[in-house]
Amino acid sequence: MSEKTRIKILGGGCSRCKALEASVQKALASLGIDEKIDHVTDYSQIAAYGVMETPALVIDEKVVSYGKVLKPAEVEKILKSIS
């Protein structure tokens, strides 16, 4: 994964959003990637991604998952596929 990779979690800060963040953090740690996770809580910005169901995971400005909490292994698989 390039150093310019940006990871965003879209959602209002609910427990599901926090659970997705935890999964992403575990996946990043497991892969040895030091990456900042940005949070987008503004619903107009979330809608700009075309997301109507949160939480959503955005990597390099591409929505890769929405409406569910991914397990760390699922996040790892996504991160590996874009590297």
N, C-alpha and C positions, 0 to 999 in steps of 0.2 A: 504494500500500500504506500502511496506516495506521501511525502511530508505535507502536501497541501490538502490532503483528505480532510474534509470537514464532516463531523457527525452532529446531527441535530435530532432532538426529540421534540415532537410537536404535541402539545397538550396543555391543558389548564393547570397542571400540577396535582392531579388526582393520584390516588394510590396506585392505579394502573400505570400512570406515567412514571411514577417513582420506581415501580417494579421493573419497567422496561429499562430505565436508567441503570438499575442495579445489574440487570442481565448484560447490558452493553459494557459496563465497567468490568464485570467478571470476564467477559469474552476478550476485552482488550488486554487485561492483565494476563490471561492465559496465553495470549499470542505475543506477549511482550511488547505491546504497542502503547506508547505514551501519547495519547490523543485527548484533546479537550472535547468535552461534550457540551454543545450549546443547547439552551432550552428556548423554545419559541412558545410563548403563552398567549400572544395576541391572536385572537380568533380571525381577524382579517388577514394576518400574515399566514396563518394555518390554511385558511381557505384559498390563498394564492397558490398553494401547492396542490390544490385540487382535493385536499383531504377533508372529508366530512365526518370521519369517525376516528377518534383518537384512542390510545396513543398512536403516534406514527414515528417511524424511524426514517431519517433522511441521511443519505451518505453521498457526498459530492453533489449536492443539490438534486439528487434523484430519490424519490420516495421508494423505499425498498420494502416497507411493511406498514400496514395501518390497521387499526381496529383490534389489535391483539397484543398481548404481552409475550414476546419471544423468550425462549429459554436461552441461556448463555451459549449452548451448542449450536442453536439455530443462528445466532448472531455471528458466531465464529465462522460458520459455513458461508454466510453472506460476505463477511470481511475477506475471507480467503478467495472467494470468487471474483472480487474486484481488484485484488492485488496484482 
